[in-house]
């Protein structure tokens, strides 16, 4: 009986580890995307002036 419970616990731990990895990957990709957007937005400014015509009207970053 203890062998079965050990196997169940091991499987459950593996499942939780996979779920945690998936969540971390998703979170990291969102963070990278946010940083990338920030860099793009910074390049749209020269000093205190916004470069209005870099992005076509109606388009978003």
Secondary structure as GFF3:
##gff-version 3
##sequence-region A 1 61
A	DSSP	alpha_helix	2	43	.	.	.	ID=ss1
A	DSSP	beta_strand	45	46	.	.	.	ID=ss2
A	DSSP	beta_strand	49	50	.	.	.	ID=ss3
###
